[in-house]
């Protein structure tokens, strides 16, 4: 298994634990947990789908190009949506509906970053991920 495949497997396992899908026990329940808002949020009050702008940097603050972000709805089994970052380490995901989501960012050579966030209708949220170097092979 390549390093990238292992990193993605770890990320998907993290999503499974947070969302309670597959055979993993539910860790969070929407009715019992207040999820954090994005670090910054701009709301237009419209009917637009929630969006999440993500930036991925290393511990020195350098952009991690080609980082991949996964967005999975909390407490729901199923595939996560994903997008690859540009050369500035930035990307935007459009959530299908307002809800609490698990966000996982992975990149080759780095440990995955995982955060839970509550996205609202008509809002653009912003999250920053600082990834730490992973074990060398």
Buried (B, 14 or more C-beta within 10 A) or exposed (E): EEEEEBBBEBBBBBBBBBBBBEEEEEBBEBEEBEBEEBEEBEEEEEEEBBBBBBBBBBEEEEBBBEBBBBBBBBBBEEEBBBBEBEEEBBBBBBBEEBBBBBBBBBBBBBBBBBBBBBBBBBBBBBBBBBBEEBEEE
